[in-house]
Amino acid sequence: MSKLNVLIAYLSYSGNTKETAELIESGLKARGIRVDMYQIGVSPPVNPEHYDLILIGTFTWDMGSTPDEVKDFVLEIGYKPENVAVFGTGDTQFGGDDLFCLAAVKLAKFYGSRWEPLKIEQSPRGSQEKKVEKWLEGVLEDAFAGKSEDIRAHVFK
Ligand SMILES: Cc1cc2nc3c(=O)[nH]c(=O)nc-3n(C[C@H](O)[C@H](O)[C@H](O)COP(=O)(O)O)c2cc1C
């Protein structure tokens, strides 16, 4: 097992973002990476400094808005870690491409994330599972590029 620690912090009301978080969790665990799941608005405070990579998941609502719980979580973190990647779920029926997953887009911009946010249309189950896996592969490739061969062997199957 590698000693990499990843935090997946997500907010989900109707389950789509939770499913996406769980798919990402599976992908990480399959690579031998330790994962902590954190439910925004529910879990006790967490120290982001303990993690090699922080993945934040949010849905979008109310004309492209970010849920208050996610805003509170960002305030709670209180600084901008350099290792944040963002994933989101949304629905193009609520305003087309311009508003689709806009909360995730804004969050990634706020953190100056190196990675394009992952945007999932509602549930990730089915054809979009490949999209989740490809995004995760890209994030890991870049996040752990400088790490030792030992770690790389675990991360990249
Ligand atoms: C009132 C309302 C407004 C929404 N507005 C947007 C929006 O502006 N942009 C978007 O991409 N999705 C929008 N959605 C869709 C949700 O983001 C989408 O269903 C999401 O997957 C829900 O996540 P959850 O299942 O994790 O709670 C909206 C949904 C509701 C109910």
The ligand as an ORCA input file, in Angstrom:
! r2SCAN-3c Opt
* xyz 0 1
  C     -33.917     24.022     -7.870
  C     -32.780     23.394     -8.623
  C     -31.906     24.210     -9.340
  C     -30.852     23.663    -10.074
  N     -30.006     24.501    -10.769
  C     -28.958     23.972    -11.473
  C     -28.041     24.808    -12.176
  O     -28.135     26.049    -12.176
  N     -27.022     24.217    -12.863
  C     -26.865     22.852    -12.903
  O     -25.933     22.376    -13.557
  N     -27.712     22.029    -12.228
  C     -28.751     22.548    -11.522
  N     -29.608     21.712    -10.830
  C     -29.411     20.246    -10.927
  C     -28.631     19.644     -9.766
  O     -27.387     20.272     -9.611
  C     -28.409     18.156    -10.054
  O     -29.634     17.477    -10.004
  C     -27.402     17.531     -9.104
  O     -26.954     16.307     -9.645
  C     -27.947     17.283     -7.702
  O     -26.927     16.763     -6.909
  P     -27.170     15.746     -5.710
  O     -27.974     14.567     -6.274
  O     -25.821     15.320     -5.288
  O     -27.922     16.468     -4.651
  C     -30.658     22.245    -10.096
  C     -31.541     21.428     -9.356
  C     -32.575     21.981     -8.635
  C     -33.486     21.079     -7.860
*
